[in-house]
Amino acid sequence: MPKCTVPTIKHGCGSVMVWAAFNRNGPGPLHIVEGLIDSTSYIRILEDNLLPYARSQRLGRDWIFQQENDPKTFK
C-alpha cells in the first residue's frame, strides 16, 4: 500500500449508540450508550445528562423535550 493512503472499513465493523442533546444555543453533552437500553436506564440517562444540561443553559421552563421514538433503541 502506498505510504500516503490510509486503510478504511466501509461497513460491518460494529456500531456506537450515542444519546445527545442540543438547544438554540448549541450542542450539549454526548453520552455513549452500551447496548440496548430499557426504560430504567433511559430515565437515568435523562436524569444524569439532560436535566443538568437544561439547568446549565438557564432555559427555565422555556424548552420542549423531543425524542426520535426509534424502537430499535429500546429492549
N, CA, C and O atoms as a Maestro MAE file, in Angstrom:
{
 s_m_m2io_version
 :::
 2.0.0
}

f_m_ct {
 s_m_title
 :::
 protein
 m_atom[300] {
  # First column is atom index #
  i_m_mmod_type
  r_m_x_coord
  r_m_y_coord
  r_m_z_coord
  i_m_residue_number
  s_m_chain_name
  s_m_pdb_residue_name
  s_m_pdb_atom_name
  i_m_atomic_number
  :::
  1 25 0.847 -1.172 0.000 1 A "MET " " N  " 7
  2 3 0.000 0.000 0.000 1 A "MET " " CA " 6
  3 2 0.898 1.243 0.000 1 A "MET " " C  " 6
  4 15 1.881 1.284 0.741 1 A "MET " " O  " 8
  5 25 0.584 2.244 -0.808 2 A "PRO " " N  " 7
  6 3 1.398 3.462 -0.831 2 A "PRO " " CA " 6
  7 2 1.419 4.150 0.530 2 A "PRO " " C  " 6
  8 15 0.468 4.036 1.304 2 A "PRO " " O  " 8
  9 25 2.486 4.852 0.816 3 A "LYS " " N  " 7
  10 3 2.689 5.498 2.109 3 A "LYS " " CA " 6
  11 2 1.629 6.560 2.421 3 A "LYS " " C  " 6
  12 15 1.326 6.797 3.590 3 A "LYS " " O  " 8
  13 25 1.065 7.198 1.403 4 A "CYS " " N  " 7
  14 3 0.126 8.300 1.630 4 A "CYS " " CA " 6
  15 2 -1.335 7.849 1.721 4 A "CYS " " C  " 6
  16 15 -2.222 8.703 1.743 4 A "CYS " " O  " 8
  17 25 -1.619 6.553 1.774 5 A "THR " " N  " 7
  18 3 -3.001 6.083 1.883 5 A "THR " " CA " 6
  19 2 -3.266 5.534 3.279 5 A "THR " " C  " 6
  20 15 -2.355 5.108 3.988 5 A "THR " " O  " 8
  21 25 -4.539 5.557 3.648 6 A "VAL " " N  " 7
  22 3 -4.963 5.052 4.950 6 A "VAL " " CA " 6
  23 2 -6.067 4.029 4.707 6 A "VAL " " C  " 6
  24 15 -7.055 4.348 4.046 6 A "VAL " " O  " 8
  25 25 -5.928 2.804 5.226 7 A "PRO " " N  " 7
  26 3 -6.981 1.809 5.030 7 A "PRO " " CA " 6
  27 2 -8.237 2.203 5.810 7 A "PRO " " C  " 6
  28 15 -8.148 2.731 6.918 7 A "PRO " " O  " 8
  29 25 -9.402 1.943 5.222 8 A "THR " " N  " 7
  30 3 -10.669 2.229 5.892 8 A "THR " " CA " 6
  31 2 -11.584 1.023 5.778 8 A "THR " " C  " 6
  32 15 -11.415 0.174 4.904 8 A "THR " " O  " 8
  33 25 -12.551 0.964 6.673 9 A "ILE " " N  " 7
  34 3 -13.582 -0.065 6.627 9 A "ILE " " CA " 6
  35 2 -14.878 0.631 6.245 9 A "ILE " " C  " 6
  36 15 -15.280 1.596 6.896 9 A "ILE " " O  " 8
  37 25 -15.526 0.159 5.211 10 A "LYS " " N  " 7
  38 3 -16.729 0.806 4.702 10 A "LYS " " CA " 6
  39 2 -17.997 0.385 5.438 10 A "LYS " " C  " 6
  40 15 -18.942 1.170 5.513 10 A "LYS " " O  " 8
  41 25 -18.043 -0.824 5.979 11 A "HIS " " N  " 7
  42 3 -19.248 -1.294 6.659 11 A "HIS " " CA " 6
  43 2 -18.930 -2.550 7.461 11 A "HIS " " C  " 6
  44 15 -17.868 -3.153 7.306 11 A "HIS " " O  " 8
  45 25 -19.866 -2.931 8.316 12 A "GLY " " N  " 7
  46 3 -19.761 -4.195 9.009 12 A "GLY " " CA " 6
  47 2 -18.797 -4.241 10.176 12 A "GLY " " C  " 6
  48 15 -18.368 -5.322 10.578 12 A "GLY " " O  " 8
  49 25 -18.449 -3.096 10.724 13 A "CYS " " N  " 7
  50 3 -17.450 -3.080 11.792 13 A "CYS " " CA " 6
  51 2 -18.054 -2.756 13.155 13 A "CYS " " C  " 6
  52 15 -17.313 -2.404 14.074 13 A "CYS " " O  " 8
  53 25 -19.359 -2.861 13.317 14 A "GLY " " N  " 7
  54 3 -19.977 -2.567 14.595 14 A "GLY " " CA " 6
  55 2 -20.706 -1.243 14.577 14 A "GLY " " C  " 6
  56 15 -20.898 -0.635 13.525 14 A "GLY " " O  " 8
  57 25 -21.110 -0.804 15.760 15 A "SER " " N  " 7
  58 3 -21.855 0.450 15.848 15 A "SER " " CA " 6
  59 2 -21.667 1.068 17.223 15 A "SER " " C  " 6
  60 15 -21.212 0.416 18.163 15 A "SER " " O  " 8
  61 25 -22.021 2.318 17.313 16 A "VAL " " N  " 7
  62 3 -21.986 3.052 18.574 16 A "VAL " " CA " 6
  63 2 -23.302 3.798 18.698 16 A "VAL " " C  " 6
  64 15 -23.715 4.490 17.768 16 A "VAL " " O  " 8
  65 25 -23.972 3.662 19.857 17 A "MET " " N  " 7
  66 3 -25.190 4.418 20.102 17 A "MET " " CA " 6
  67 2 -24.847 5.564 21.044 17 A "MET " " C  " 6
  68 15 -24.220 5.363 22.084 17 A "MET " " O  " 8
  69 25 -25.265 6.762 20.668 18 A "VAL " " N  " 7
  70 3 -24.949 7.952 21.453 18 A "VAL " " CA " 6
  71 2 -26.231 8.711 21.745 18 A "VAL " " C  " 6
  72 15 -27.031 8.957 20.843 18 A "VAL " " O  " 8
  73 25 -26.430 9.084 23.006 19 A "TRP " " N  " 7
  74 3 -27.516 9.980 23.370 19 A "TRP " " CA " 6
  75 2 -26.937 11.384 23.354 19 A "TRP " " C  " 6
  76 15 -25.820 11.603 23.823 19 A "TRP " " O  " 8
  77 25 -27.691 12.338 22.816 20 A "ALA " " N  " 7
  78 3 -27.201 13.707 22.726 20 A "ALA " " CA " 6
  79 2 -28.336 14.688 22.956 20 A "ALA " " C  " 6
  80 15 -29.510 14.346 22.817 20 A "ALA " " O  " 8
  81 25 -27.972 15.905 23.309 21 A "ALA " " N  " 7
  82 3 -28.941 16.984 23.485 21 A "ALA " " CA " 6
  83 2 -28.399 18.239 22.822 21 A "ALA " " C  " 6
  84 15 -27.188 18.415 22.683 21 A "ALA " " O  " 8
  85 25 -29.305 19.096 22.420 22 A "PHE " " N  " 7
  86 3 -28.910 20.403 21.887 22 A "PHE " " CA " 6
  87 2 -30.072 21.368 22.077 22 A "PHE " " C  " 6
  88 15 -31.208 20.950 22.300 22 A "PHE " " O  " 8
  89 25 -29.783 22.637 21.989 23 A "ASN " " N  " 7
  90 3 -30.818 23.662 22.023 23 A "ASN " " CA " 6
  91 2 -30.398 24.801 21.110 23 A "ASN " " C  " 6
  92 15 -29.425 24.684 20.365 23 A "ASN " " O  " 8
  93 25 -31.127 25.893 21.170 24 A "ARG " " N  " 7
  94 3 -30.837 27.011 20.262 24 A "ARG " " CA " 6
  95 2 -29.456 27.611 20.478 24 A "ARG " " C  " 6
  96 15 -28.941 28.314 19.609 24 A "ARG " " O  " 8
  97 25 -28.851 27.337 21.632 25 A "ASN " " N  " 7
  98 3 -27.518 27.869 21.927 25 A "ASN " " CA " 6
  99 2 -26.391 26.961 21.449 25 A "ASN " " C  " 6
  100 15 -25.227 27.364 21.447 25 A "ASN " " O  " 8
  101 25 -26.731 25.733 21.043 26 A "GLY " " N  " 7
  102 3 -25.695 24.827 20.565 26 A "GLY " " CA " 6
  103 2 -25.814 23.437 21.157 26 A "GLY " " C  " 6
  104 15 -26.803 23.116 21.815 26 A "GLY " " O  " 8
  105 25 -24.794 22.605 20.919 27 A "PRO " " N  " 7
  106 3 -24.847 21.213 21.370 27 A "PRO " " CA " 6
  107 2 -24.628 21.076 22.872 27 A "PRO " " C  " 6
  108 15 -24.016 21.923 23.523 27 A "PRO " " O  " 8
  109 25 -25.153 19.976 23.386 28 A "GLY " " N  " 7
  110 3 -24.969 19.650 24.790 28 A "GLY " " CA " 6
  111 2 -24.091 18.426 24.933 28 A "GLY " " C  " 6
  112 15 -23.259 18.147 24.070 28 A "GLY " " O  " 8
  113 25 -24.275 17.689 26.026 29 A "PRO " " N  " 7
  114 3 -23.418 16.537 26.291 29 A "PRO " " CA " 6
  115 2 -23.721 15.363 25.367 29 A "PRO " " C  " 6
  116 15 -24.836 15.214 24.865 29 A "PRO " " O  " 8
  117 25 -22.706 14.538 25.157 30 A "LEU " " N  " 7
  118 3 -22.870 13.265 24.466 30 A "LEU " " CA " 6
  119 2 -22.709 12.161 25.500 30 A "LEU " " C  " 6
  120 15 -21.819 12.222 26.349 30 A "LEU " " O  " 8
  121 25 -23.564 11.162 25.429 31 A "HIS " " N  " 7
  122 3 -23.483 10.030 26.351 31 A "HIS " " CA " 6
  123 2 -23.453 8.754 25.514 31 A "HIS " " C  " 6
  124 15 -24.407 8.469 24.790 31 A "HIS " " O  " 8
  125 25 -22.380 7.991 25.604 32 A "ILE " " N  " 7
  126 3 -22.270 6.737 24.862 32 A "ILE " " CA " 6
  127 2 -23.085 5.673 25.586 32 A "ILE " " C  " 6
  128 15 -22.897 5.438 26.780 32 A "ILE " " O  " 8
  129 25 -23.990 5.034 24.855 33 A "VAL " " N  " 7
  130 3 -24.887 4.023 25.408 33 A "VAL " " CA " 6
  131 2 -24.320 2.649 25.089 33 A "VAL " " C  " 6
  132 15 -24.008 2.349 23.936 33 A "VAL " " O  " 8
  133 25 -24.189 1.825 26.104 34 A "GLU " " N  " 7
  134 3 -23.696 0.457 25.933 34 A "GLU " " CA " 6
  135 2 -24.875 -0.457 25.638 34 A "GLU " " C  " 6
  136 15 -25.730 -0.654 26.501 34 A "GLU " " O  " 8
  137 25 -24.939 -1.021 24.434 35 A "GLY " " N  " 7
  138 3 -26.009 -1.948 24.070 35 A "GLY " " CA " 6
  139 2 -27.359 -1.266 23.995 35 A "GLY " " C  " 6
  140 15 -27.444 -0.047 23.841 35 A "GLY " " O  " 8
  141 25 -28.422 -2.067 24.107 36 A "LEU " " N  " 7
  142 3 -29.772 -1.517 24.120 36 A "LEU " " CA " 6
  143 2 -30.104 -1.019 25.515 36 A "LEU " " C  " 6
  144 15 -29.484 -1.437 26.493 36 A "LEU " " O  " 8
  145 25 -31.075 -0.131 25.609 37 A "ILE " " N  " 7
  146 3 -31.444 0.398 26.911 37 A "ILE " " CA " 6
  147 2 -32.906 0.090 27.207 37 A "ILE " " C  " 6
  148 15 -33.732 -0.008 26.301 37 A "ILE " " O  " 8
  149 25 -33.208 -0.062 28.493 38 A "ASP " " N  " 7
  150 3 -34.589 -0.230 28.916 38 A "ASP " " CA " 6
  151 2 -35.072 1.094 29.511 38 A "ASP " " C  " 6
  152 15 -34.313 2.061 29.571 38 A "ASP " " O  " 8
  153 25 -36.314 1.137 29.945 39 A "SER " " N  " 7
  154 3 -36.880 2.395 30.431 39 A "SER " " CA " 6
  155 2 -36.139 2.921 31.658 39 A "SER " " C  " 6
  156 15 -35.986 4.133 31.808 39 A "SER " " O  " 8
  157 25 -35.684 2.041 32.528 40 A "THR " " N  " 7
  158 3 -34.960 2.470 33.724 40 A "THR " " CA " 6
  159 2 -33.639 3.136 33.365 40 A "THR " " C  " 6
  160 15 -33.312 4.192 33.907 40 A "THR " " O  " 8
  161 25 -32.880 2.533 32.464 41 A "SER " " N  " 7
  162 3 -31.597 3.136 32.090 41 A "SER " " CA " 6
  163 2 -31.802 4.413 31.276 41 A "SER " " C  " 6
  164 15 -30.980 5.326 31.352 41 A "SER " " O  " 8
  165 25 -32.890 4.492 30.492 42 A "TYR " " N  " 7
  166 3 -33.178 5.708 29.730 42 A "TYR " " CA " 6
  167 2 -33.487 6.869 30.678 42 A "TYR " " C  " 6
  168 15 -32.994 7.980 30.486 42 A "TYR " " O  " 8
  169 25 -34.291 6.609 31.683 43 A "ILE " " N  " 7
  170 3 -34.596 7.648 32.676 43 A "ILE " " CA " 6
  171 2 -33.322 8.091 33.375 43 A "ILE " " C  " 6
  172 15 -33.144 9.282 33.628 43 A "ILE " " O  " 8
  173 25 -32.435 7.159 33.692 44 A "ARG " " N  " 7
  174 3 -31.162 7.506 34.333 44 A "ARG " " CA " 6
  175 2 -30.312 8.400 33.416 44 A "ARG " " C  " 6
  176 15 -29.695 9.358 33.882 44 A "ARG " " O  " 8
  177 25 -30.283 8.086 32.124 45 A "ILE " " N  " 7
  178 3 -29.542 8.921 31.169 45 A "ILE " " CA " 6
  179 2 -30.110 10.342 31.169 45 A "ILE " " C  " 6
  180 15 -29.356 11.315 31.174 45 A "ILE " " O  " 8
  181 25 -31.439 10.456 31.164 46 A "LEU " " N  " 7
  182 3 -32.058 11.786 31.176 46 A "LEU " " CA " 6
  183 2 -31.748 12.525 32.475 46 A "LEU " " C  " 6
  184 15 -31.408 13.708 32.454 46 A "LEU " " O  " 8
  185 25 -31.865 11.828 33.605 47 A "GLU " " N  " 7
  186 3 -31.587 12.467 34.897 47 A "GLU " " CA " 6
  187 2 -30.131 12.912 35.012 47 A "GLU " " C  " 6
  188 15 -29.848 13.988 35.538 47 A "GLU " " O  " 8
  189 25 -29.213 12.086 34.523 48 A "ASP " " N  " 7
  190 3 -27.782 12.373 34.665 48 A "ASP " " CA " 6
  191 2 -27.244 13.333 33.609 48 A "ASP " " C  " 6
  192 15 -26.204 13.957 33.820 48 A "ASP " " O  " 8
  193 25 -27.935 13.464 32.475 49 A "ASN " " N  " 7
  194 3 -27.412 14.264 31.365 49 A "ASN " " CA " 6
  195 2 -28.328 15.409 30.951 49 A "ASN " " C  " 6
  196 15 -27.900 16.562 30.905 49 A "ASN " " O  " 8
  197 25 -29.588 15.096 30.650 50 A "LEU " " N  " 7
  198 3 -30.494 16.128 30.149 50 A "LEU " " CA " 6
  199 2 -30.818 17.182 31.199 50 A "LEU " " C  " 6
  200 15 -30.701 18.377 30.932 50 A "LEU " " O  " 8
  201 25 -31.221 16.757 32.380 51 A "LEU " " N  " 7
  202 3 -31.636 17.729 33.395 51 A "LEU " " CA " 6
  203 2 -30.508 18.670 33.807 51 A "LEU " " C  " 6
  204 15 -30.737 19.878 33.875 51 A "LEU " " O  " 8
  205 25 -29.287 18.171 34.088 52 A "PRO " " N  " 7
  206 3 -28.202 19.108 34.400 52 A "PRO " " CA " 6
  207 2 -27.894 20.050 33.229 52 A "PRO " " C  " 6
  208 15 -27.599 21.226 33.440 52 A "PRO " " O  " 8
  209 25 -27.964 19.536 32.004 53 A "TYR " " N  " 7
  210 3 -27.709 20.383 30.833 53 A "TYR " " CA " 6
  211 2 -28.768 21.478 30.721 53 A "TYR " " C  " 6
  212 15 -28.435 22.641 30.495 53 A "TYR " " O  " 8
  213 25 -30.039 21.113 30.877 54 A "ALA " " N  " 7
  214 3 -31.113 22.109 30.790 54 A "ALA " " CA " 6
  215 2 -30.945 23.176 31.867 54 A "ALA " " C  " 6
  216 15 -31.144 24.362 31.605 54 A "ALA " " O  " 8
  217 25 -30.580 22.760 33.072 55 A "ARG " " N  " 7
  218 3 -30.349 23.741 34.149 55 A "ARG " " CA " 6
  219 2 -29.175 24.655 33.822 55 A "ARG " " C  " 6
  220 15 -29.240 25.860 34.064 55 A "ARG " " O  " 8
  221 25 -28.111 24.095 33.279 56 A "SER " " N  " 7
  222 3 -26.918 24.896 32.977 56 A "SER " " CA " 6
  223 2 -27.181 25.915 31.875 56 A "SER " " C  " 6
  224 15 -26.500 26.938 31.800 56 A "SER " " O  " 8
  225 25 -28.161 25.645 31.022 57 A "GLN " " N  " 7
  226 3 -28.495 26.566 29.937 57 A "GLN " " CA " 6
  227 2 -29.458 27.662 30.381 57 A "GLN " " C  " 6
  228 15 -29.754 28.585 29.623 57 A "GLN " " O  " 8
  229 25 -29.937 27.552 31.599 58 A "ARG " " N  " 7
  230 3 -30.858 28.546 32.179 58 A "ARG " " CA " 6
  231 2 -32.063 28.796 31.273 58 A "ARG " " C  " 6
  232 15 -32.427 29.939 30.997 58 A "ARG " " O  " 8
  233 25 -32.664 27.717 30.827 59 A "LEU " " N  " 7
  234 3 -33.827 27.810 29.953 59 A "LEU " " CA " 6
  235 2 -35.123 27.928 30.741 59 A "LEU " " C  " 6
  236 15 -36.177 28.215 30.174 59 A "LEU " " O  " 8
  237 25 -35.042 27.706 32.053 60 A "GLY " " N  " 7
  238 3 -36.254 27.731 32.863 60 A "GLY " " CA " 6
  239 2 -37.227 26.674 32.363 60 A "GLY " " C  " 6
  240 15 -36.856 25.516 32.172 60 A "GLY " " O  " 8
  241 25 -38.453 27.076 32.158 61 A "ARG " " N  " 7
  242 3 -39.455 26.156 31.606 61 A "ARG " " CA " 6
  243 2 -39.645 26.385 30.109 61 A "ARG " " C  " 6
  244 15 -40.572 25.843 29.507 61 A "ARG " " O  " 8
  245 25 -38.778 27.179 29.518 62 A "ASP " " N  " 7
  246 3 -38.900 27.554 28.109 62 A "ASP " " CA " 6
  247 2 -38.170 26.570 27.194 62 A "ASP " " C  " 6
  248 15 -37.330 26.974 26.390 62 A "ASP " " O  " 8
  249 25 -38.490 25.281 27.315 63 A "TRP " " N  " 7
  250 3 -37.911 24.284 26.419 63 A "TRP " " CA " 6
  251 2 -38.877 23.120 26.261 63 A "TRP " " C  " 6
  252 15 -39.736 22.884 27.110 63 A "TRP " " O  " 8
  253 25 -38.719 22.401 25.161 64 A "ILE " " N  " 7
  254 3 -39.585 21.272 24.830 64 A "ILE " " CA " 6
  255 2 -38.713 20.033 24.646 64 A "ILE " " C  " 6
  256 15 -37.752 20.048 23.877 64 A "ILE " " O  " 8
  257 25 -39.056 18.970 25.354 65 A "PHE " " N  " 7
  258 3 -38.340 17.706 25.212 65 A "PHE " " CA " 6
  259 2 -38.922 16.947 24.022 65 A "PHE " " C  " 6
  260 15 -40.133 16.743 23.946 65 A "PHE " " O  " 8
  261 25 -38.061 16.529 23.096 66 A "GLN " " N  " 7
  262 3 -38.484 15.714 21.962 66 A "GLN " " CA " 6
  263 2 -37.528 14.537 21.837 66 A "GLN " " C  " 6
  264 15 -36.335 14.663 22.112 66 A "GLN " " O  " 8
  265 25 -38.053 13.404 21.425 67 A "GLN " " N  " 7
  266 3 -37.197 12.249 21.173 67 A "GLN " " CA " 6
  267 2 -37.574 11.647 19.830 67 A "GLN " " C  " 6
  268 15 -38.663 11.895 19.313 67 A "GLN " " O  " 8
  269 25 -36.676 10.863 19.271 68 A "GLU " " N  " 7
  270 3 -36.897 10.332 17.925 68 A "GLU " " CA " 6
  271 2 -37.859 9.155 17.883 68 A "GLU " " C  " 6
  272 15 -38.379 8.825 16.817 68 A "GLU " " O  " 8
  273 25 -38.107 8.514 19.024 69 A "ASN " " N  " 7
  274 3 -39.032 7.369 19.099 69 A "ASN " " CA " 6
  275 2 -38.590 6.184 18.254 69 A "ASN " " C  " 6
  276 15 -39.432 5.484 17.692 69 A "ASN " " O  " 8
  277 25 -37.309 5.949 18.155 70 A "ASP " " N  " 7
  278 3 -36.788 4.823 17.379 70 A "ASP " " CA " 6
  279 2 -36.931 3.544 18.197 70 A "ASP " " C  " 6
  280 15 -36.268 3.410 19.226 70 A "ASP " " O  " 8
  281 25 -37.779 2.593 17.775 71 A "PRO " " N  " 7
  282 3 -37.988 1.379 18.570 71 A "PRO " " CA " 6
  283 2 -36.753 0.490 18.667 71 A "PRO " " C  " 6
  284 15 -36.673 -0.338 19.575 71 A "PRO " " O  " 8
  285 25 -35.789 0.633 17.764 72 A "LYS " " N  " 7
  286 3 -34.578 -0.193 17.832 72 A "LYS " " CA " 6
  287 2 -33.717 0.168 19.037 72 A "LYS " " C  " 6
  288 15 -32.858 -0.615 19.443 72 A "LYS " " O  " 8
  289 25 -33.937 1.337 19.605 73 A "THR " " N  " 7
  290 3 -33.132 1.805 20.728 73 A "THR " " CA " 6
  291 2 -33.426 1.024 22.003 73 A "THR " " C  " 6
  292 15 -32.527 0.794 22.812 73 A "THR " " O  " 8
  293 25 -34.664 0.620 22.185 74 A "PHE " " N  " 7
  294 3 -35.092 0.049 23.457 74 A "PHE " " CA " 6
  295 2 -35.259 -1.460 23.402 74 A "PHE " " C  " 6
  296 15 -35.572 -2.033 22.358 74 A "PHE " " O  " 8
  297 25 -35.039 -2.101 24.574 75 A "LYS " " N  " 7
  298 3 -35.276 -3.543 24.724 75 A "LYS " " CA " 6
  299 2 -36.763 -3.793 24.750 75 A "LYS " " C  " 6
  300 15 -37.194 -4.940 24.870 75 A "LYS " " O  " 8
  :::
 }
 m_bond[299] {
  # First column is bond index #
  i_m_from
  i_m_to
  i_m_order
  :::
  1 1 2 1
  2 2 3 1
  3 3 4 2
  4 3 5 1
  5 5 6 1
  6 6 7 1
  7 7 8 2
  8 7 9 1
  9 9 10 1
  10 10 11 1
  11 11 12 2
  12 11 13 1
  13 13 14 1
  14 14 15 1
  15 15 16 2
  16 15 17 1
  17 17 18 1
  18 18 19 1
  19 19 20 2
  20 19 21 1
  21 21 22 1
  22 22 23 1
  23 23 24 2
  24 23 25 1
  25 25 26 1
  26 26 27 1
  27 27 28 2
  28 27 29 1
  29 29 30 1
  30 30 31 1
  31 31 32 2
  32 31 33 1
  33 33 34 1
  34 34 35 1
  35 35 36 2
  36 35 37 1
  37 37 38 1
  38 38 39 1
  39 39 40 2
  40 39 41 1
  41 41 42 1
  42 42 43 1
  43 43 44 2
  44 43 45 1
  45 45 46 1
  46 46 47 1
  47 47 48 2
  48 47 49 1
  49 49 50 1
  50 50 51 1
  51 51 52 2
  52 51 53 1
  53 53 54 1
  54 54 55 1
  55 55 56 2
  56 55 57 1
  57 57 58 1
  58 58 59 1
  59 59 60 2
  60 59 61 1
  61 61 62 1
  62 62 63 1
  63 63 64 2
  64 63 65 1
  65 65 66 1
  66 66 67 1
  67 67 68 2
  68 67 69 1
  69 69 70 1
  70 70 71 1
  71 71 72 2
  72 71 73 1
  73 73 74 1
  74 74 75 1
  75 75 76 2
  76 75 77 1
  77 77 78 1
  78 78 79 1
  79 79 80 2
  80 79 81 1
  81 81 82 1
  82 82 83 1
  83 83 84 2
  84 83 85 1
  85 85 86 1
  86 86 87 1
  87 87 88 2
  88 87 89 1
  89 89 90 1
  90 90 91 1
  91 91 92 2
  92 91 93 1
  93 93 94 1
  94 94 95 1
  95 95 96 2
  96 95 97 1
  97 97 98 1
  98 98 99 1
  99 99 100 2
  100 99 101 1
  101 101 102 1
  102 102 103 1
  103 103 104 2
  104 103 105 1
  105 105 106 1
  106 106 107 1
  107 107 108 2
  108 107 109 1
  109 109 110 1
  110 110 111 1
  111 111 112 2
  112 111 113 1
  113 113 114 1
  114 114 115 1
  115 115 116 2
  116 115 117 1
  117 117 118 1
  118 118 119 1
  119 119 120 2
  120 119 121 1
  121 121 122 1
  122 122 123 1
  123 123 124 2
  124 123 125 1
  125 125 126 1
  126 126 127 1
  127 127 128 2
  128 127 129 1
  129 129 130 1
  130 130 131 1
  131 131 132 2
  132 131 133 1
  133 133 134 1
  134 134 135 1
  135 135 136 2
  136 135 137 1
  137 137 138 1
  138 138 139 1
  139 139 140 2
  140 139 141 1
  141 141 142 1
  142 142 143 1
  143 143 144 2
  144 143 145 1
  145 145 146 1
  146 146 147 1
  147 147 148 2
  148 147 149 1
  149 149 150 1
  150 150 151 1
  151 151 152 2
  152 151 153 1
  153 153 154 1
  154 154 155 1
  155 155 156 2
  156 155 157 1
  157 157 158 1
  158 158 159 1
  159 159 160 2
  160 159 161 1
  161 161 162 1
  162 162 163 1
  163 163 164 2
  164 163 165 1
  165 165 166 1
  166 166 167 1
  167 167 168 2
  168 167 169 1
  169 169 170 1
  170 170 171 1
  171 171 172 2
  172 171 173 1
  173 173 174 1
  174 174 175 1
  175 175 176 2
  176 175 177 1
  177 177 178 1
  178 178 179 1
  179 179 180 2
  180 179 181 1
  181 181 182 1
  182 182 183 1
  183 183 184 2
  184 183 185 1
  185 185 186 1
  186 186 187 1
  187 187 188 2
  188 187 189 1
  189 189 190 1
  190 190 191 1
  191 191 192 2
  192 191 193 1
  193 193 194 1
  194 194 195 1
  195 195 196 2
  196 195 197 1
  197 197 198 1
  198 198 199 1
  199 199 200 2
  200 199 201 1
  201 201 202 1
  202 202 203 1
  203 203 204 2
  204 203 205 1
  205 205 206 1
  206 206 207 1
  207 207 208 2
  208 207 209 1
  209 209 210 1
  210 210 211 1
  211 211 212 2
  212 211 213 1
  213 213 214 1
  214 214 215 1
  215 215 216 2
  216 215 217 1
  217 217 218 1
  218 218 219 1
  219 219 220 2
  220 219 221 1
  221 221 222 1
  222 222 223 1
  223 223 224 2
  224 223 225 1
  225 225 226 1
  226 226 227 1
  227 227 228 2
  228 227 229 1
  229 229 230 1
  230 230 231 1
  231 231 232 2
  232 231 233 1
  233 233 234 1
  234 234 235 1
  235 235 236 2
  236 235 237 1
  237 237 238 1
  238 238 239 1
  239 239 240 2
  240 239 241 1
  241 241 242 1
  242 242 243 1
  243 243 244 2
  244 243 245 1
  245 245 246 1
  246 246 247 1
  247 247 248 2
  248 247 249 1
  249 249 250 1
  250 250 251 1
  251 251 252 2
  252 251 253 1
  253 253 254 1
  254 254 255 1
  255 255 256 2
  256 255 257 1
  257 257 258 1
  258 258 259 1
  259 259 260 2
  260 259 261 1
  261 261 262 1
  262 262 263 1
  263 263 264 2
  264 263 265 1
  265 265 266 1
  266 266 267 1
  267 267 268 2
  268 267 269 1
  269 269 270 1
  270 270 271 1
  271 271 272 2
  272 271 273 1
  273 273 274 1
  274 274 275 1
  275 275 276 2
  276 275 277 1
  277 277 278 1
  278 278 279 1
  279 279 280 2
  280 279 281 1
  281 281 282 1
  282 282 283 1
  283 283 284 2
  284 283 285 1
  285 285 286 1
  286 286 287 1
  287 287 288 2
  288 287 289 1
  289 289 290 1
  290 290 291 1
  291 291 292 2
  292 291 293 1
  293 293 294 1
  294 294 295 1
  295 295 296 2
  296 295 297 1
  297 297 298 1
  298 298 299 1
  299 299 300 2
  :::
 }
}
